[in-house]
Amino acid sequence: MLKHGKAGASRGCVLDARLWGKESGLSSPYPLVCHLLDTSAVFRELWDAILSSGTRSALASALGLSVEEARSVVSFWAGLHDIGKITPPFQAQAHGAYERVRDDPAYVNASGAEGERGFRHETASHWSLYNLLAEAGYPDDERLMRRSVSHQIAQLLGGHHGVFGAALKAKQAARPGDYNPGLGWGGWTDQRQVHFEELRRATGAFAVPQGGLPVGLAVVVAGLVVVADWLASQTSVIEPRVPVSGWSGTPAEVDAHWQGALKAAAEVVKAARLGRAKFSAGDFGAMFPFAPNSLQRDLVEHLPALIDEHGPGLVLVTAPTGDGKTEAALFASSLLGRAAGARGLYFALPTMATADAMLPRVKAFASRALSGERALMLLHSMAWLSASGGDGRASVSGGQTDGVISAERGTAVEADGWLRGAKRGLLAPLGVGTIDQALGAVLPLRYNVLRLLGLSDKVFVVDEAHAYGPWMHQLLVRLLEWLGEMRAPVVLLSATLTGRTAGSLVDAYRRGAGIREPSGVVPRYPGWLFASAASEVVSSARGTRTDRVRTLRVSRRPVAWDALESVGAPVLEGGRRAVLREVLAPVAAGGGTALVCCTTVAEAQQTYRDVCAAFPELAASPGGVRLLHSRYPADERARITAECEAEYGKPGVGPVSVRPSSVLVATQVVEQSLDFDFDLVVSDLAPIAQLLQRAGRGRRHRRGPLGRPAWAAVEDEPALVVLDPLTAGAPRPPRSWGAVYDAGLLVRTSRILRERAPGGISVPDDVQRLVDEVYEEEFVDRLEGAAREELVRLDEERLAGEAAERHVAAWTSICSPADVKGDLSKLSAREEGVTQELLTTRLGADTGRVLCLYQQPDGMATLDPRGTAEAPAGGRWGLRPDELADVARRVAPVPGRWLRGGEPDTAVPQGWGTHPSLRDLVLLPMVPAGEGSWVCRYGRFTISISGVGLEAQ
């Protein structure tokens, strides 16, 4: 080992450039000091390109430094992230490079240290950096590590692979080598010191922080360190900068590499499209090609003054479907974003279909109202199918690896390849996707800090805020606490939100912002309110007019439940089948459209068959009777949805006429965010909020006197027929409904309809009262005797179930910002079974995923019944991207009970690989059964697929 020089020397030794940092996929090992410098340079560029001036100032203030000093110091920290690679276990992973130092007597190893692969380099960074930072003068508290700035930074940097290590105990911090022999002694310790000091010298980070970081800022820095490391680790970035033979890491060589790294970093960050969008439009007219309606106009007139006086915060908008909430949200986002200096927005929706539909609307808004970097990402579990490169292939990215990071050509909408990589989507300035992509930020998943970083400086918009059960609602509450802590603006939208739910969401955001006083929110419908993140101000909810005051004509029809009877069975008088024939007869005879919303997929499938049998001429006409539910292969469901949007969507420009007779039989998939307009809505009994959502699809758009059939001519009096199975002879919901809805809420809703329906429901005036009324504790007092006792029992079951779901959310999620208390490992404390998949299905839902393989007469298995797409064989590296896309487009969800006690040879072939979209996928070998149907036997079920989707008997 070389002896003491001047710069780059410490305790008698100089920097050893033989220690490598990157090796895989490179022409020669890359010196560790070079990677540390590269990462510092990229972080410095990210500081300039991504962080708002407010965040930079907040970081500087927390550290007690000037903004320029903070920039240098935090960039220096980023470079330190991999200092734990100066350890025997890591260096021994590259045998050729390690041979050059293994026999150097300066490096002292404990017996077997090279094989300590469980002692990872990020852990070594955490354990070694505490003392290095403390010796550099960083504030320290040896008795209470969570108060130690040295430990906070060491723990933060040790989390650069997505998981924070447990806080060190004082005795561990004092003698780290005794507890982890993998750290090595002698030269290993000296070289960590030398690399620390040389990186500090080159970056000019001599300032010493006087304080630590609040948890929100710590998360931002931790996330940016990960991003800087990933960008600097791309082989395309490293290879051109590999030093020439003989490079030894002298101070002059280190300085030259640092200057080159600074020049390269700007292009690296620019190529990744990680810049900032700018909310440049201030006027509604500049954002949208139409004048504002009443709700939007009220926001235009009153929200700017509130934000000017009290700063950005949260806006809650409650209004009926079709009242322009989306445009109201985007307008509010623009005002909030400008005030907060936000770098973009994320629009979160409940389903993939609603996210897909929202994407073009946000893209159009961005083109008119935003400037700067406008990379836009579609984010949900199947969004990669929408992303294709120039060759038409879907973009598929693997997980993060240590050393080589893929940077594909594929793009999603306007976002470039780097953002398409795993776990990076929320880093794009603009995003549209499902709510689970954001809620993953508050699960203790690897790299959850990247999601928090991605949301920390954006406007977060949540559509259909009422649409989530207790467990996802509780996760949303926790996320709002974190967004409040980070002062990220929020817009919440809902058509049917109870006052209690609204209060819990607003209070969570305020709690995160440090405001403990309950808001006492009482929403107005339609209307909006504003809660400041900078002060205790919560505006009184403003009630607004609606451009469409309507009276919902509700016809509650008590029915005997015969929904699953075969088509040929006698039609029971007073049964559901008979009533459906009665209410749909005007549609079949006089034209117009109707929606029939069913509770279960099986009932929707049988209802479709029954409607076709009852109205054969209608069924024979193109589009006369359609069926939409979730149990189709993904591509078939997308085709049907697009067809429905064209048939039942908003009328185009020009004269309109009565639409041909058409009936859509569907499940709850039509409730949320799909812009459908029917002349008649028929629904099975559901909780009042869901019924009102469905009713919002009735006469949604103005079609004029010539656009509706005679039986539906009064546009402002839409009709809702509710098929109610709760009768005196059958006071409980049908057994076939299972746990789809809470029985107590159905009982309450049925009672409300009996009392309120005869006079009609005024929309919007009656909506908030009805949504709150169905949950009132005093509701049971309307009943007597056994009916009252039964409702009390059902209520107790519901409340217990909701409490259990809230408990699960508390158990699975990370703690609130206030409870971190200096220990970042609380963000990584993970219970077994906590995965992202928890968010993609209803909690406790028994679901499975299948792929039908159609056995053709020649023995070939195909992905389609026509036999045109042969099932891929795969290979050593798994399926090609285009093959994987073909498979994923044909996957369908089914109840998990169908797949129990499975069959041999139905697992994914080994040659298909391990892409997440193939996880737990079951292959069903289908054989023809006549009349367009295919079947297979799986366990105790015969599973079939036909024009009505998947079924099991």
LUMTIDO-534711 format. One record per residue (C-alpha): x, y, z; residue in one letter. Coordinates in steps of 0.2 Angstrom, whole numbers, padded with zeros to 4 digits, always signed. Each point is the difference from the previous one (the first is absolute). Example, Ala and Ser with C-alpha at 12.3 -4.5 7.8 and 13.67 -1.06 7.14 Angstrom:
2
+0062-0022+0039A/+0006+0017-0003S/
END
This chain:
953
+0000+0000+0000M/+0007+0017-0005L/+0006+0011+0014K/-0006+0017+0006H/-0001+0015-0012G/-0010+0016+0001K/-0017+0001-0007A/-0009-0017-0001G/+0010-0007+0015A/-0005-0005+0017S/+0010-0008+0015R/+0015-0004-0011G/-0009-0007-0015C/-0007+0006-0017V/-0015-0004-0010L/+0001-0018-0007D/-0008+0000-0018A/+0001-0019+0000R/-0017+0000+0010L/-0014-0002-0012W/-0017+0006+0000G/-0008-0006-0016K/+0005-0015-0011E/-0014-0010-0008S/-0002+0004-0018G/+0015+0011-0001L/+0017-0001-0010S/+0009+0001+0017S/-0004+0003+0018P/-0005+0018+0004Y/+0009+0007+0015P/-0012+0003+0015L/+0006+0018+0002V/-0006+0004-0018C/-0017-0007+0004H/-0001+0010+0016L/+0005+0016-0010L/-0013-0004-0014D/-0014-0002+0012T/+0004+0016+0009S/+0000+0009-0017A/-0016-0007-0005V/-0008+0004+0017F/+0006+0018-0002R/-0009+0001-0017E/-0016-0008+0007L/+0001+0013+0014W/-0001+0014-0013D/-0012-0009-0012A/-0012-0008+0011I/-0001+0008+0017L/-0011+0016+0002S/+0008+0016+0007S/-0011-0003+0015G/+0007-0017+0003T/+0018+0005-0002R/-0003+0014+0012S/-0008-0011+0013A/+0014-0013-0001L/+0013+0014+0002A/-0010+0007+0015S/-0001-0017+0008A/+0018-0003-0001L/+0005+0018+0005G/+0009+0003-0016L/-0001+0012-0015S/-0009-0007-0015V/+0016-0002-0009E/+0009-0008+0014E/-0015-0012+0002A/+0001-0004-0018R/+0018-0005+0001S/-0002-0010+0017V/-0015-0010-0005V/+0008-0004-0017S/+0015-0006+0010F/-0011-0011+0010W/-0007-0008-0016A/+0017-0005-0005G/+0003-0008+0017L/-0014-0013-0003H/+0012-0014-0007D/+0014+0003+0012I/-0005-0017+0008G/+0007-0008-0016K/+0017+0002+0008I/-0002-0016+0009T/+0007-0018-0003P/-0017-0008-0004P/-0004+0012-0014F/+0017+0002-0007Q/+0002-0019-0001A/-0015-0001-0012Q/+0012+0005-0014A/+0013-0013+0001H/+0012+0008-0012G/-0001+0017+0007A/+0001-0007+0018Y/+0016-0010-0003E/+0009+0017-0001R/-0004+0005+0018V/-0003-0017+0008R/+0019-0003+0004D/+0004+0018+0004D/+0005-0001+0019P/-0009+0017+0003A/-0017-0009-0002Y/-0004-0010+0016V/-0014-0012-0002N/-0009-0011+0013A/+0000-0018-0004S/-0014-0004-0013G/-0004+0019-0002A/+0001-0001-0019E/-0015-0012+0001G/-0011+0010+0011E/-0012+0003-0015R/-0014+0004+0013G/+0009+0015+0005F/-0005+0011-0014R/+0009+0016-0005H/-0015+0012+0004E/+0000-0007+0017T/+0019+0003+0001A/-0003+0018-0006S/-0012+0003+0015H/+0011-0008+0013W/+0016+0009-0006S/-0007+0017-0004L/-0006+0004+0017Y/+0018+0001+0007N/+0007+0009-0016L/-0013+0013+0001L/+0002+0002+0019A/+0019+0002-0002E/-0003+0013-0013A/-0009+0011+0013G/-0019-0004-0004Y/-0011+0001+0015P/-0001-0016+0010D/-0009-0007+0015D/+0008-0016+0005E/-0013-0004+0013R/-0015+0002-0012L/+0003-0004-0018M/-0016+0007-0006R/+0006+0017+0005R/+0017-0002-0009S/+0002+0009-0016V/+0014-0012-0004S/-0011-0015+0002H/-0014+0008-0009Q/+0010+0002-0016I/+0009-0016+0002A/-0017-0009+0001Q/-0007+0010-0014L/+0015-0005-0012L/-0001-0018+0006G/-0017-0001-0007G/+0005+0004-0018H/-0006-0018-0005H/-0017+0004+0006G/+0000-0007+0018V/+0006+0010+0015F/+0010-0010+0013G/-0004+0000+0018A/+0006+0014+0011A/+0017-0003+0007L/+0002-0002+0019K/+0014+0010+0008A/+0011-0015+0003K/-0002-0006-0018Q/+0005+0018-0006A/+0015+0000+0011A/+0007-0016-0006R/-0008-0004-0017P/+0014-0013-0005G/-0003-0010+0016D/-0018-0003-0006Y/+0003-0001-0019N/+0017-0008-0004P/-0004+0002-0018G/+0005+0019+0002L/+0018-0006+0001G/+0014+0009+0009W/+0016+0009-0004G/+0000+0006-0018G/-0019-0003-0002W/-0003+0013+0014T/+0013+0012-0007D/-0007-0001-0018Q/-0017+0004+0006R/+0007+0015+0009Q/+0011+0005-0016V/-0015-0001-0012H/-0011+0010+0012F/+0013+0014+0001E/+0004+0000-0018E/-0018+0000-0005L/-0003+0015+0012R/+0015+0009-0007R/-0004-0002-0018A/-0019+0005+0003T/+0005+0015+0012G/-0012-0006+0013A/+0010+0006+0015F/-0015+0008+0008A/-0007-0009+0016V/-0019-0001+0002P/-0006+0007+0017Q/-0016-0011+0000G/-0008-0015-0008G/-0015-0002-0012L/-0018+0000+0003P/-0007-0017-0005V/-0008+0007-0016G/+0016+0007-0006L/+0010-0015+0005A/-0012-0010-0011V/+0003+0012-0015V/+0019-0001+0002V/+0000-0019+0002A/-0011-0002-0016G/+0012+0012-0010L/+0015-0010+0006V/-0008-0016-0008V/-0004+0009-0016V/+0018+0008-0001A/+0007-0018+0003D/-0011-0008-0013W/+0004+0014-0013L/+0019-0001+0003A/+0000-0019-0001S/-0006-0001-0018Q/+0013-0009-0010T/-0003+0012-0014S/+0005+0014+0013V/+0015-0010+0007I/+0009-0008-0015E/+0005+0017-0008P/+0007+0005+0017R/+0011-0015+0004V/+0017+0007+0004P/+0015-0005-0011V/+0012-0013+0006S/+0012+0007+0013G/-0013+0012+0008W/+0004+0000+0018S/-0012+0012+0008G/+0012+0014+0004T/-0008+0017+0005P/+0003+0007-0017A/-0008-0015-0008E/-0015+0000+0012V/-0003+0019-0003D/+0000-0003-0019A/-0012-0015+0002H/-0011+0011+0011W/-0001+0014-0013Q/-0004-0013-0014G/-0013-0007+0011A/-0008+0017+0003L/-0001+0003-0019K/-0007-0018-0003A/-0013+0002+0013A/-0010+0013-0008A/-0003-0010-0015E/-0004-0016+0010V/-0014+0009+0010V/-0006+0008-0016K/-0001-0016-0009A/-0010-0008+0014A/-0013+0014-0001R/+0000+0003+0018L/-0003+0018-0001G/-0014+0011+0006R/-0016+0004-0008A/-0006+0018+0002K/-0018+0005+0003F/+0001+0015-0012S/-0019+0003-0003A/-0010+0010+0013G/-0016+0002-0009D/-0014-0013-0002F/-0002+0005-0018G/+0019-0003-0004A/-0002-0018+0007M/-0016-0006-0008F/-0009+0004-0016P/-0017+0004+0008F/-0007+0012+0013A/-0001-0006+0018P/-0016-0007+0007N/-0007+0005+0017S/+0011-0011+0011L/+0016+0005-0010Q/-0005+0018-0001R/-0001+0001+0019D/+0017-0007+0002L/+0007+0013-0013V/-0008+0014+0010E/+0005-0005+0018H/+0014-0013+0001L/+0014+0012-0006P/-0003+0012+0014A/+0001-0014+0013L/+0016-0007-0007I/+0008+0017-0001D/-0004+0004+0018E/+0003-0017+0008H/+0011-0009-0012G/-0003-0017-0008P/-0008-0015+0008G/-0015-0012-0003L/-0015+0003-0011V/-0015-0011+0002L/-0013+0000-0014V/-0017-0009+0002T/-0012+0000-0014A/-0011-0012-0011P/+0006-0010-0014T/+0001+0010-0016G/+0002+0017+0009D/+0018+0003-0006G/+0010-0006+0015K/+0015-0005-0010T/+0002+0017-0008E/-0003+0008+0017A/+0014-0011+0007A/+0012+0005-0014L/-0004+0018+0003F/+0003-0001+0018A/+0016-0010-0003S/+0007+0014-0010S/-0003+0013+0013L/+0007-0011+0014L/+0014-0006-0011G/+0005+0018-0004R/-0001+0006+0018A/+0010-0015+0007A/+0013+0000-0014G/-0005-0018-0004A/+0009-0010-0014R/-0016-0009-0007G/-0015-0010+0005L/-0006-0018+0003Y/-0018-0004-0004F/-0005-0015+0010A/-0016-0010-0005L/-0008-0016+0007P/+0002-0012-0015T/+0011-0003-0015M/-0014+0004-0012A/-0004+0017+0008T/+0019+0004-0001A/+0001-0005-0018D/-0015+0011-0004A/+0007+0015+0010M/+0017+0000-0008L/-0005+0010-0016P/-0009+0013+0010R/+0016+0003+0011V/+0011+0000-0015K/-0011+0013-0009A/+0000+0011+0016F/+0019-0002+0001A/+0002+0006-0018S/-0010+0016+0004R/+0004+0004+0018A/+0017-0006+0003L/+0018+0004-0006S/+0017-0007+0004G/+0003-0019+0001E/-0017-0008-0003R/+0005-0019+0000A/-0017-0009+0003L/-0001-0017+0007M/-0015-0012+0000L/+0002-0010+0016L/-0009-0016+0005H/+0004-0019+0000S/-0003-0002-0018M/+0005+0017-0007A/+0016-0008-0008W/-0012-0007-0013L/-0004+0018-0005S/+0019+0004-0003A/+0008-0006-0016S/+0016+0005-0008G/+0002+0004-0018G/+0000-0019-0005D/-0017-0002+0008G/+0005-0010+0014R/-0005+0003+0018A/+0013+0006+0011S/+0005-0012+0014V/+0012+0005+0014S/+0007-0011+0013G/+0004+0004+0018G/+0015+0009+0007Q/+0017-0008-0001T/+0016+0005+0008D/+0012+0006-0014G/-0010-0001-0016V/-0016+0010-0003I/-0010-0002-0015S/-0006+0016-0010A/-0012-0006-0013E/-0007+0009-0015R/-0018-0003+0005G/-0010+0016+0004T/-0017+0002+0009A/-0010+0015-0008V/+0013+0014+0001E/+0012-0008+0013A/+0017-0007-0006D/+0008-0016+0003G/+0009+0003+0017W/-0017+0004+0008L/-0007-0017-0006R/+0011-0009+0012G/-0006-0009+0015A/-0005+0011+0014K/+0004+0016-0009R/-0017+0005-0007G/-0006+0012+0013L/+0017+0010-0002L/-0007+0007-0017A/-0007+0017+0002P/-0017-0005-0006L/-0010-0016+0004G/-0017-0008-0002V/-0003-0017+0008G/-0008-0010+0013T/-0001+0005+0018I/+0010-0016+0005D/+0016+0007-0008Q/-0001+0015+0012A/-0006-0010+0016L/+0016-0011-0002G/+0009+0014+0007A/-0007-0003+0017V/+0003-0019+0000L/+0018-0006+0006P/+0005-0005-0017L/+0017+0001-0007R/+0003+0017-0008Y/-0016+0007+0008N/+0010+0016+0002V/+0001+0002-0019L/-0019+0000+0000R/+0000+0013+0014L/+0013+0010-0010L/-0011-0001-0016G/-0015+0007+0009L/+0009+0013+0012S/+0001+0014-0012D/-0016-0003-0011K/-0018+0004+0001V/-0009-0016+0005F/-0017-0002-0007V/-0011-0014+0006V/-0016-0004-0010D/-0015-0010+0007E/+0007+0003+0018A/-0016-0009+0006H/+0004-0016-0009A/+0012-0008+0012Y/-0004-0012+0014G/+0005+0002+0018P/+0018-0007-0003W/+0004+0010-0015M/-0008+0015+0007H/+0012-0002+0016Q/+0015-0001-0012L/-0006+0016-0009L/-0001+0008+0017V/+0018-0005+0004R/+0006+0006-0017L/-0009+0017+0003L/+0010+0002+0016E/+0016-0002-0009W/-0005+0012-0014L/-0005+0012+0013G/+0017-0002+0008E/+0008+0003-0017M/-0012+0015-0003R/-0005-0008-0017A/-0016+0007-0006P/-0015-0012-0001V/-0017+0001-0010V/-0014-0013+0005L/-0015-0003-0011L/-0016-0010+0005S/-0018-0001-0006A/-0006-0009+0016T/+0011+0003+0015L/-0006-0001+0018T/+0004+0015+0012G/+0009-0012+0011R/+0011-0006-0014T/+0003+0017-0006A/+0006+0006+0017G/+0012-0015+0002S/+0009+0004-0016L/+0001+0019+0003V/+0006-0003+0018D/+0013-0012-0005A/+0008+0012-0012Y/+0000+0014+0013R/+0007-0012+0013R/+0014-0004-0011G/+0003+0019-0002A/+0001+0002+0019G/-0018+0006+0003I/-0008-0011+0013R/-0016+0009+0002E/-0015-0009-0008P/-0007+0009-0015S/-0018-0003+0003G/-0003-0001-0018V/-0018+0000-0006V/+0000-0003-0019P/-0012+0009-0012R/-0008-0009-0015Y/+0004+0006-0012P/+0014+0010+0006G/+0018+0001+0006W/+0012+0005+0014L/+0018+0005+0003F/+0012-0005+0014A/+0016+0009+0001S/+0016-0010+0003A/+0009+0015+0007A/-0013+0006+0013S/-0015-0006+0009E/-0012+0007-0012V/-0014-0011-0007V/-0012+0010-0010S/-0018-0003+0002S/-0007-0012-0013A/-0007+0010-0015R/-0016-0006-0007G/-0001+0003-0018T/-0014-0001-0013R/-0001-0013-0013T/-0004+0002-0018D/-0011-0015+0001R/-0012-0001+0014V/-0009-0016-0002R/-0013-0011+0008T/+0005-0018+0000L/-0016-0010-0002R/+0003-0016+0010V/-0011-0015-0002S/+0003-0013+0013R/-0006-0017-0006R/-0001-0014+0013P/+0004-0016-0009V/+0002-0018+0004A/+0018-0005-0004W/+0001-0011-0016D/+0015+0008-0008A/+0009-0017-0002L/-0014-0009-0007E/+0003-0008-0017S/-0006+0008-0016V/-0013-0013-0003G/-0008+0000+0018A/-0017+0008+0002P/+0000+0018+0003V/-0006+0003+0018L/-0013+0014+0002E/+0007+0013+0012G/+0018-0008-0003G/+0015+0010-0006R/-0001-0007-0017R/-0018+0005-0003A/+0003+0018+0007V/+0016+0001-0012L/-0011-0004-0015R/-0013+0013+0005E/+0012+0014+0003V/+0011-0004-0016L/-0015-0002-0012A/-0001+0019-0004P/+0019-0001-0005V/-0003-0014-0011A/-0016+0007-0008A/+0004+0019-0001G/+0019+0001-0001G/+0012+0008+0013G/+0013-0008+0011T/-0001-0008+0017A/+0013-0006+0013L/-0004-0015+0011V/+0013-0001+0014C/+0002-0017+0009C/+0008-0004+0016T/+0010-0015-0005T/+0008-0006-0016V/-0010-0016+0000A/-0016+0009+0001E/+0005+0013-0013A/+0004-0015-0012Q/-0016-0008+0003Q/-0010+0016-0001T/+0009+0003-0017Y/-0007-0017-0006R/-0017+0004+0007D/-0001+0017-0009V/+0005-0008-0016C/-0013-0013+0001A/-0014+0012+0005A/+0004+0012-0014F/+0007-0011-0014P/-0001+0014-0013E/+0009+0012+0011L/+0013-0013+0003A/+0002-0004-0019A/+0004+0019-0004S/+0018+0006+0000P/+0003+0006+0018G/-0017-0003+0005G/+0005-0009+0016V/+0017+0002+0008R/+0009-0008+0015L/+0014+0008+0010L/+0008-0007+0016H/+0018-0004+0006S/+0000-0018-0004R/+0006+0002-0018Y/+0018-0002-0007P/+0007+0018+0002A/+0000+0003-0019D/-0018-0005-0002E/-0005+0011+0015R/+0009+0014-0008A/-0008-0002-0017R/-0017-0001+0008I/+0003+0016+0011T/+0006+0009-0015A/-0016-0005-0010E/-0011+0006+0015C/+0009+0016+0001E/-0003+0003-0018A/-0019-0005+0001E/-0005+0007+0017Y/+0013+0015+0002G/-0002+0018-0002K/-0009+0006-0016P/+0011+0007-0014G/-0001+0017-0008V/-0015+0003-0011G/-0019-0006+0001P/-0004-0016+0010V/-0014-0012-0002S/-0008-0014+0010V/+0013-0014+0002R/-0005-0017-0006P/-0007-0012+0013S/+0015-0007+0010S/+0002-0007+0017V/+0016-0002+0010L/+0000-0013+0014V/+0015+0003+0011A/+0007-0001+0018T/+0007+0014+0011Q/+0014+0003-0013V/-0011+0014-0007V/-0002+0010+0016E/+0016+0010+0000Q/+0007+0013-0012S/-0007-0008-0016L/-0009+0013-0010D/-0015-0010-0004F/-0018+0008-0004D/-0015-0011+0000F/-0019+0004-0002D/-0004-0012+0014L/+0010-0008+0014V/-0006-0016+0009V/+0010-0006+0015S/-0001-0014+0012D/-0001+0007+0018L/+0017+0007+0006A/+0005+0012+0014P/-0007+0017-0004I/+0017+0008-0005A/+0002-0013-0013Q/-0018+0002-0006L/+0003+0019-0002L/+0016-0003-0010Q/-0009-0012-0012R/-0015+0012-0001A/+0013+0013-0006G/+0002-0010-0016R/-0018+0004-0004G/-0003+0014-0012R/+0017+0007+0004R/+0002+0011-0015H/-0012+0012-0008R/-0006-0008-0016R/-0015+0011-0003G/-0018-0004-0004P/+0005-0010-0016L/+0014-0010+0009G/-0011-0010+0012R/-0014-0012-0003P/-0018+0005+0004A/+0000-0010+0016W/+0015+0009+0006A/-0003+0018-0007A/+0002+0009+0017V/+0019+0002+0001E/+0000+0007+0017D/-0010-0014+0008E/+0011-0015-0003P/-0008-0017+0005A/+0008-0013+0012L/-0008-0016+0002V/+0006-0010+0016V/-0003-0018+0000L/-0002-0004+0019D/+0001-0018+0006P/-0003+0006+0018L/-0018-0004+0002T/-0011-0006+0015A/+0003-0018-0005G/+0018+0002-0003A/+0008+0013+0012P/+0018-0005-0004R/+0010+0003-0016P/+0001-0014-0012P/+0013-0013+0005R/+0008+0001-0018S/+0006+0018+0005W/+0011-0006+0014G/+0010+0014+0008A/-0001+0012-0015V/-0009+0012+0010Y/-0003+0002+0019D/-0017-0007+0004A/-0004+0014+0012G/+0003+0014-0013L/-0012-0009-0012L/-0013-0001+0014V/+0002+0018+0003R/+0000+0005-0018T/-0016-0010-0004S/-0009+0009+0015R/+0006+0017-0007I/-0006-0004-0017L/-0017-0005+0007R/-0001+0017+0009E/+0008+0012-0013R/-0003-0008-0017A/-0018+0005-0003P/+0003+0019+0000G/+0017-0002-0010G/+0017+0004+0005I/+0006+0018-0003S/+0018+0000-0007V/+0010+0008+0006P/-0010+0006+0015D/-0004-0017+0008D/+0016-0009-0004V/+0011+0005+0015Q/-0015-0003+0012R/-0003-0017-0006L/+0018-0006-0001V/+0002+0006+0019D/-0017-0007+0005E/+0003-0018-0005V/+0014+0000+0013Y/-0009+0009+0014E/+0000-0010+0017E/-0017+0006+0003E/-0007-0009-0015F/-0004-0016+0010V/-0013+0010+0010D/-0011+0000-0016R/-0002-0019+0002L/-0008-0010+0013E/+0000-0018+0007G/+0010-0013-0010A/+0004+0011-0014A/+0009+0013+0012R/+0009-0014+0008E/+0006-0007-0016E/+0006+0017-0006L/+0009+0003+0016V/+0009-0017-0002R/+0005+0004-0018L/+0006+0017+0005D/+0011-0008+0013E/+0007-0012-0013E/+0004+0014-0012R/+0008+0011+0013L/+0011-0015+0006A/+0005-0003-0018G/+0005+0018-0003E/+0010+0000+0016A/+0009-0016-0005A/+0004+0008-0017E/+0006+0016+0008R/+0011-0011+0012H/+0007-0009-0015V/+0004+0016-0008A/+0009+0006+0016A/+0009-0016+0001W/+0006+0000-0019T/+0004+0018-0002S/+0015+0010+0005I/-0002+0012+0015C/-0006+0018-0001S/+0014+0013-0003P/-0002+0005+0018A/+0004-0017+0006D/+0016-0003-0009V/+0010+0010+0013K/+0017-0001-0008G/+0000-0018-0004D/-0003-0003-0019L/+0000-0019+0002S/-0018+0003+0005K/-0004+0003-0019L/+0007-0018-0003S/-0007-0010+0014A/-0009-0013-0010R/-0012-0014+0005E/+0000-0016-0010E/-0013+0000-0014G/+0001+0019-0003V/+0002+0003-0019T/-0006+0012-0013Q/-0013-0013-0005E/-0010+0003+0016L/-0005+0017-0008L/-0006-0007-0017T/-0014-0010+0007T/-0013+0002+0013R/+0006-0004+0017L/-0003-0019+0003G/-0007-0002-0017A/+0003-0018-0006D/+0006+0003-0018T/+0011-0010-0013G/+0006+0004-0017R/-0002-0012-0015V/+0006-0001-0018L/-0011-0011-0012C/+0010-0010-0012L/-0011-0007-0014Y/+0004-0017-0006Q/-0001+0000-0019Q/-0004-0016-0011P/+0018-0001-0005D/+0006-0001+0018G/+0006+0018+0000M/-0004+0010+0015A/-0005+0018-0004T/-0003+0016+0010L/-0016+0003-0010D/-0015-0011-0005P/+0002+0003-0018R/+0017-0008+0000G/+0010+0015-0007T/+0012+0004+0015A/+0010-0015+0005E/+0005-0002+0018A/+0018+0005+0002P/+0013-0013+0005A/+0012+0013+0009G/+0018-0003+0002G/+0015+0001+0011R/-0003+0019+0003W/-0019-0002+0001G/-0013+0008-0011L/+0004+0013-0012R/-0008+0017+0004P/-0013-0002-0015D/-0004-0018+0006E/-0002+0006+0018L/-0012+0013-0006A/-0010-0012-0010D/-0002-0011+0016V/-0004+0014+0012A/-0013+0007-0011R/-0010-0016+0001R/+0001-0003+0019V/-0017+0000+0009A/-0004+0001+0019P/-0010-0013+0008V/-0006-0005+0017P/+0014-0009+0010G/-0011-0014+0005R/-0001-0006-0018W/+0019-0004+0000L/+0001-0009+0016R/+0006-0018-0001G/+0007+0003-0017G/+0006-0011-0014E/+0017-0005-0006P/+0009+0009-0014D/-0010+0016+0002T/+0014+0011+0007A/+0010+0012-0011V/+0013-0009-0010P/+0018+0003+0007Q/+0005+0007-0017G/-0012+0015+0002W/+0010+0008+0013G/-0004+0009+0016T/-0008+0016-0005H/-0011+0007+0014P/-0015-0001-0012S/+0002-0019-0001L/+0000-0002+0019R/-0013-0013+0006D/-0007-0001-0017L/-0010-0016-0004V/-0001-0007-0017L/-0017-0008-0005L/+0001-0013-0015P/-0017+0004-0008M/-0008-0012-0013V/-0015+0004-0011P/-0017-0003+0007A/-0011+0006-0014G/-0009+0017-0004E/+0015+0010+0003G/+0004-0007+0018S/+0016-0008+0006W/+0002-0010+0016V/+0012-0008+0011C/+0000-0010+0016R/+0009+0008+0015Y/-0001-0008+0017G/-0018-0001+0004R/-0006+0013-0012F/-0003-0001-0019T/+0005+0017-0006I/-0006+0007-0016S/+0003+0015-0011I/-0012+0007-0013S/-0008+0017-0006G/-0006+0003+0018V/+0018-0002+0008G/+0006-0013+0012L/-0012-0011+0010E/+0002-0015+0011A/-0011-0014+0005Q/
END
